[in-house]
Amino acid sequence: MALETQARSVPPKPFPAAPPVWMVPLTSAIRAAFGIIWAVNAFLAWQPGFSAHYVGYLQNAAQGQPSWLGPWFAFWLAVVTPNALAFVWLTRLIDLGLALGLLLGLARKWIYAVGGVFSLLIWATAEGLGGPYVAGTSNLGPALVYVLVFLALIVFDRLEGRTPYSVDYYLEERWPRWARWAEWAPRDIVVRTPPRLPWSEQGAAIVAILAALVFLFGSLQSALGTQPATPSNAEAAVSPLSLMASAPVARARDATLPPLLGTGATVPVHLVVSDTTVEIASGVTYKAWTFGGTVPGPILHVRQGQTVQVTLTNNGTMPHSIDFHAAQIAPNAAFTDVMPGQSKEFSFVATTPGVFLYHCGSQPVLLHISNGMYGALVVDPATPLPGANASYVLVQGEWYTSQAEGTVMIANWAKMLAATPDEVVFNGTAFQYRDHPLTARAGQRVRLYVVNAGPNLTSAFHVIGAVFADVYPDDNAEHALSGVSVYPVAPGEGVVFDLVIPEPGKYAFVDHSMRDMQIGALGTLEVVP
């Protein structure tokens, strides 16, 4: 009897107090305003520039990260780069879904959860665990702030329960189980009747929100133009050649063939990978991945039959490797990835004479070569070619760019895939040998070791006003071609050209593809008496 009396004396659990009438519409207004921000994100994500710069966001975010974060960014670059278009569409659809869910108050529980996780992922990848990160046309903004807003909305919903300012409310009225998709609050809060403002005040708020949306999207459409931007006009405005200074580059790269690395049976080659900003046109720089801090990497010179002992040290922020076209060796053993902070050693015998490309072979190879990871290896034949009075090495390459800020450029994956470079260059920088000519003497033999790093376009190498004395496709004097004025050099190929020019003058050497010459593949050989 005493137990029964004691049980009756326990007061019932109090029903949770309803929040003030203004709190629920205020929370809904914050949610709708946040939805407008996501609607802007969705609108920008559907612009052509977003797709063009998508991989560039990840690439630029990976620059300068500590080595222990290298595997994280390398993973996302490896996953996203070959499937960029799929990720662009996935991002667009998520943006659109979050915008609609926030604006309508639809499936709030899942919208807040997905939005928080998605924003956190953007912050940890495209914003480089920092932000806001800006490159190109648009980005998702300061994503870490977005995470905090989603968390705040979850807290408000747990305290307030249902809101009549949402589609969720009306779906729950008809199908109560919809609350599983909509509500964060406990059941004892969800079941109560939420407070609401008078319809006159609600109507005024709806009109104000619609007017803000119309004004905002009208302003965006006016700012971006009534017609979608196309790569041909939008990206031409920020090409490196349009930004370059009127003055020439201060100093051209020395194209002279360097001496042999050594005369012994074995020669050491130590290449260090680093992320470096390089000049690609006068006053315009590019955030490159490099061998030895330059593009192209160091010119290597060995003799046929020597053993090349290679050490590759990766001081970059993602896995890299090296592929020597002169090497006859199992690539799965020698050309494998080296993680950031690590080194790898292997050796090969330079059995075949000629001039050869070396490049990074890590996936996607297109991106690694286009970002500057290439160089040339010259292998002198055991039976020497006719003696040359001057010897130069020219490595042709292609730059595919987007503007990061000012005169700083980054990679453009869409242009790489389309094989539409902004520049085609000799030894890394547009027009540098037009302004700082190579030199020779009339009547003397000049040897040009030409490598086409590509990665996409064939070079039609030509010296204006001259016919090659000899062309060595394989550096074998017995196979020399004569009477040739233009000779193709395929991507990845190297060819040796000899000139004997009888008259003094300025002789332009070019890629005879006129487009490529126009965008940087032009230099001068100045022949003096």
C-alpha positions, 0 to 999 in steps of 0.5 A: 500500500505504501509503495502504491501511495509513493508511486502515485506521488511521483509527478508526471514527466513535464511536456516540453515547453513550446518555443516562442512563436518567433523562433520557428519562423526565424529558424525557417528563414535562416534555412531559406536564406541558406537555401538561396546561397546553395541555389547560387552555388547550384547556378554557378556549378552549371556554368561551363567554367565550373567544369573547366576548372574542376580538376584545377580546384583539387590540384591547386588545393594540393599545392603546399600541403604537408607531406603527411597529407599527400596521400589524401590529395593524391587519392582524390586526384587519382579518383576524380581526374579520370572521371572529372565529368562524372564528378562535375555532374554529381556535384551539380546534382547535390548542389541542386538537391541541397538548394531545393531541400533547404528552400522548400524544407523537404526531407530536412533530416537527410538534407542537413546530414548530406549537406554537412558531410558534403561541405566537410568533404569540399573543405577537406579537398577543393579548399585544401583544409582551408578556404575560401579557395577561389580558382576560375569561375566559381567554387563552393565557398567557405565550406567549413562555415557551411558545415557549422550552419548545417549543425546549427540547423540540426540543433534548432530542429531538435529543440523546436520540432516540426515547422509549418514553414516546410513541405515536410510539415504537410507531408507528415500531416498526411503520412506520419512516417515521413517524420523519419526523413524530416525530423531531428527532434525526439518524438515528444517534441515532434508530436506537439503542435508547432506555433505559427505566425498569422497568414498575413505575416507569412504571406509577406515573408514569402513575397519577400523571399521570392522577390529576393530570389528573382533579383538575385538570379537576375543579377547573376544572369546579367553579370554572366551574360544571357548566353552561357560562356563558351571555352572559346571566349571565356577562357581566351580572356585569361590565357597566359599570352593575353596576360604576358608583359610587353617586355621579353623574359629577363633570361632564356633557359640555356639550351646548350647541350651539357657535357657528359654526366661522367666518363665511367661505366656508371653515371649517377642521376639524382632527380628531385621532384618538387612543386615549383612556380615557373615562368611560362610567358613573360611575367606569367607563372604556372604552379608546376610539378617539376623534376629539379625545379625547372620545366623541362627538367635537367637535360641529361647527357650520357654515352651509349653503353653506360649504366645510368644509376637513377635516384628519384626523390619525391619532395612533392605532395603526391605520388610521382614516378619517372619513365625513361624512353631510353630504358629497356627495363620492366616498367612495373619494377622501375617506373613505379610510384614514389610516395611523398618524402620517399626515394627510389633507385633503379638502373638501366643501360643506355644501349640505344643512341639518340635523344629521348624523353623522360617523364612522370608516369603516374596516373593520370599521365596526361596531367603529370606531363602537362604540369611540367614533369618531363625532360630529355636524355641525350645518348651519344652513339659509340660511333660519333656523329659528324662533329658539330660546332654548336649543339642545342637541346629543344624540348617542345611542350604544351601548357593547358591553363586556367587563371588562379589569380592575376598572372598565376596559372594552374592546370585545366583538365578539360583543355588537356582532354580536348588537346587545346593548349594555351601555349606550345613552347620550347624549353618551357617558356613561350617565345624565349628564344625569339627574344634571346636567340641561339647563336651559330656561325655561317658555314658551321654545323649546328646540331639540334636535339629536339624532343616533343614532350607533348603530351598531345600534339605532333611537332612539324619542326622546321627552320625557316630559310634553311634545309637540314643537312642531316636528319637522324631519326635514330641517331645512326649516321647510316640512317641520316636523311638529307634534303628535308626541310620539315620533319615530324616529331611525334609526342614522346619522340626525339629527333636530331637535326643538323644544319649548315647555314651558309649565310649570316642572318636570323633564322626562325625555328618553329613548329610549322603548325601555324597555330602552335607557332602563333602561341609560343613555338617560335625561336630564332637561330642567329647566324653570324659571319 
